[in-house]
């Protein structure tokens, strides 16, 4: 029976029933938990659909405070992280670790946090301790434990939407147009705000008077797509004003995606130099070095598996060849035996004929 805080009569009103997390993402969270004695916290990236919260990725908190009993995310960096989440996906809740030996039940601090998050809609939250994991959701002021399981992530697809602005929108493969419409209704407003805020006009100073009947061209910010260090299927976005170089942006990328300070970045054309204008990186996907290593590992693993399958197939062919050869030998031996029997019968017949003539 799930753990439930609140009026039992309200239990059926809870929308969320289960959290489904990508298996390799869970392993990353557990590994990070083992590496740190203090609490560790993550934002869960994914979507909520059909009464299930699907967690495709996690981003570690930009910590303001950390201790063995609690973690606090830096609110100044939190906004930047949320802006980086791919269109079509969202931050659906938080995941954090309790100290070893302590049950993953929510504390009074967790309760306040969960209730605060619920003000912005349905959310899912996970607490883990050692290898025990529990998932929770909120309805009103009630908190309920819900189901949790891991599985391989469903394939993620993306498309470009030609609006007055172009949005790269991520969605679960095999979605319907209805699903797309519902996602857009939640996405377009925030995406437009991200693209144009802070509002600036081309060739206009902020204190300049507006002349009558003129057309004002709004400045849009450059969008840089950075491959997730945890997944190979989608990218995070970073917005940059005109005139800055990659050196001005890479610190923000490292901080948001919890990358090491010495992480190098690449496009399909090679390593990105610090002096590279960000405007030249639009239209390209930026890959952290760790992402490239993972891609190579996946490709090598795939080729090794294919080689093993080829070896297995060759062994089957060799075995069949041996069996065919054995059958052929048996047939030849049987044929020879039959011929011998036939000759003996012929001799007996000839002998009988000779006796008859005598």
N, C-alpha and C positions, 0 to 999 in steps of 0.2 A: 504494500500500500504506500503510495507516494506521501512524503511528508508534507503537511498542509498547515498553514497558519491563517486562521480566519474562520468565517462561518462555513460549515460543511455544506449548507444549502446553496452556497455560491460556487461550489466546485465545478459544476457543469458549464459555468459561464466562461471558464478560462479558454481562450482561443488556442494558445500554443499547447501542443501535446508532447512534442519531442524535439530534441536537438540532434542533428546529424552533422558530424564533423569529419572532414577529410582525415584519413588515418595517418598520413605522414605529417599533417599539421599538428595533430594531437601528440605525436612522438616528439616533435620539436618543442612543444610547450612543456612536456614532461622532462625533456632533457635540460631545458633552461631552468626548470624548477630544481633539478638535482644539482645544477651548477652553482646555485645561489643559496646562501643561508637565510637571507631576508626574503620577504614576500616578493613575488614576481607577478606583474599584471599585464594583460594584453587586451587590445580592442579586437573584437571578432568581426571579420569582414564577410558578408554573404548576403543572403536574402531570406525573407519569411514567405513561405508559400504552402498552401494546403495544410495549414496547422502545424507546419514543421519549420524549424529554423535551420537553414543549411549554412554551415560555416566552411567557407572556402579557403580562408587565410586568416592569419593573426598578425597584428603589429604590436610590438611591445610598447608599454607606456613610455612617453618622455617624462621621466620621473622628476618630481619636485621634492618629494620626501620618500624615504624607504626605511623600513624597520622590520623586525621579525614579526610584528603584529599588524602592520598596515602598509599600504603604498598610496601615494598621492600623485596623480598625473599633473604635469605642468600645464595650466590652462592657456598660457601664451603659445605653446607649441601644439596644443590639442587642436586648435582651429586649423592650423596648417595641415595636420595629419588628416582631419576629416575632409578637407578640400581635395586631398590627393586620391581619395577613394574613387575607383572607376564608376562612371555613370552606369546605372542599372543595378549596382550593388550598393550596400550601405553598411554602416556600423550597426550591428544588430544587438550588441550588448558587450559585456566584459567577461573576462576569464582571469582568475587569479589563484595563487597558491596559498594554502595554509601551511604552517610549520609542520614538519614531520611529527607524526604521532597524534596530531590534532585532527579530529573528524572534519570533513568538508561540509559542515553545517554552517549556515550563515550567522554571522555575529550581529551585534546591534549596529555596528558601523556598516556592515554589508546590507542590513535591512534598510538603513537610511539611504544608502547608495542605490539600491534596487528601486526603491519607491521614487527617488528623484528621477532616475532614468525613465520610469514608466510614464512620466508626465508628457514625454514626447512620442508616446505610442507603445505598441506591443514590443517587448524586448525579451531576450533570453540571456541568462547569465550562468556561468560555470564556475564552480569551486573545486579544486583538486588538492589532495594531500597524499604524498607518496604516489601510489597508483590508483587510489580510490577517487572516483569522479562523480559529481552530482550536478544536475542542471536544474535551474529554477526559472520561473516566470512570475509576473505580477498582474493582478487584476484589482483595480481600486487600491485598497490598502492591504490586500491579502497576497501572501507569497506562497507559491506551491512548487514542490519538487515535481519535475516532469521527466519523461524518458530521455535516455541518452544512448547513442550508438555511433560507431565509426564505420565508414565504408570508403571505397575509392570514389574520388570526386567525379561527378557527372561532367561530361565535356562542356566547356564554356565556349560560346561563339560570340562574335561581335559584328556590328554593322555600322556604317556611317549614315547619319541622318542629315539630309540637306535642308536645313532651316535657314533663316537669316544668318545663323551660325551653324557650323558643322559639329555634331556631337558623335563621338565614338561610344556607342552604347553596348554594354555587355549583357547577355541574357542566357539562360539555360537553353541548350540545344533542343529543338523540337517544340519551342514555345509557340503559342498562338498569337495572332494579331491582337486579340483581346488582352493578353498578358502584356504585350508591348504598349498598348494604349494606357493601361493602368499604371505601368512603370513610368511612362512619359508624363502623365499627369502629376506625378510626384517629383519628377526629375527636371523638367524644362525650366521651371522658375529658378531653382537653385543653380542649375548649370549656366543660365544666362547671367545670374548675379556673379558667379565665379569668373565668368569670361570678361565682364565689363567693369567690375568693381575693383578698385576705386574708379569712378567715372572720370574720364579725361576726353577732351576733344582734340583732334588733330589741328595743329597750327593755331591753337587758341590758348591764351593765358587764363588762369582761373579767375582773375579779377577784371578781365576785359568785359566791356559792355556788349550786349547782344544787339546786333543790327537786324533790321526788319527783313523778313522773307529770305533768310539765308539757309543754306543747307549745312548742317553740322555733321561732320564725320567723327564718330566715336572711335577712340583707340581701343583695340582689343589686345589682350595680353597673349604672349607666345605660350603655347602649350607644349610641354616636354613630356613624352611618355617614357616611363622607366619600368622595365620588366620586374615583376615581383621576385624577390630573392627566394621565395618559398614555393611558388607555383610557376609553371611554364605557360599558363594559359591566359593570363591577363596582365595588364599594366596599370601602374599608378600614374596620376597626372600631377605635374607641377606647373604653376602659372608664373610667368616672368614678364616683367616690363621690357620695353625696347631698350637696347643699348648695353645690357649686362652680358658678361661673359660666363662661361661654364664655371669658372672659379668662384663666382658670386653665388652660384646655385648649388654646387655639389655638397656643401656643408649641410644645407637644408635637406637634401636627398638622403644623405647618410644618417642624419638625425631621425628623420621620419621613418625610415625603413630599418632602423637599428643596425646599420652597417658599420664595420670597423673603420677607423679614421684613415687607414691606408688603402681602403678599397678603391680600385681603379675601375673606370667605366669605358665601355666600348660601344660603337655602332657597328653595322655590317661593314663599314669602311675602315675600321681599326680603332685604336685607342683615342679617346677624346683628350685634347690638350686643354689646359686651363684657359688659354687665351681665346679659345673657340667662341665666337658669338653665339648666344643661345638661339638667336633667330635662324642660324644655319642648322640647328638640331631639330627644328620642327619638321614633322613628316618622317622622322627616324625614330626607331625604338632604341633606347639606351639600355645596355645590359651591364649590370654589375658583374665583376669578375667571377663572383661565386655562382651567378646564374649560368655563365658560360661553362664553368666547371661541371655544374649539374647537367647541362645539356649534353656535354661530352660524355659524362658518366652514363646518361640514359642511352645515348647512341651506341656506346661500347657494349653496354648490357644487352641492348637489342640485337647487336650483331653477334655477340657471344651466344645468345639464345638461339638465333637463326643457325649459327654454326653447329650448336649442339643438336638442333633438330635435324640438320643435314647429316651429321654423323650418325644419329639414330636411324635416319632413313637409309643411309648406306649400310649400316649393320643389318637392317631388315632385308635389304636387297641381297646382301651377301648370304644371309641365312636362307632366304628363299632359293638362291642359286644352289646352295649346298643341298637343300631338300630336293630340288628339281634334279640335280645330278644323281642323288641317291635313288630317286624314283626311276630315272633313266637306266641306271645300272641294274636295278631290280627287273625292269622290263626286258633288258638285254639278256639277263640270266634266265628269266622265265622263257623268253623266246628260244634261247639255245636249248633249254630243257625240253620244250615242246617239239623242236626239230628233232632232237635225239629220240624222243618218244615216237615221233612219226616214222623215223627210219627203222626203229625196232619193230613197229607194227608192219611196215612194208616188208621187212625180212621174214617175219613170221608168216605173212600172207604168201610170199614167194615159196617158202618151205612147204606150206600146206599144198600149194599148187603142184609142186614137184612130186610130193607123196601121192597126190591124186593121179598123176600121170603114170606112176609106177604101178 
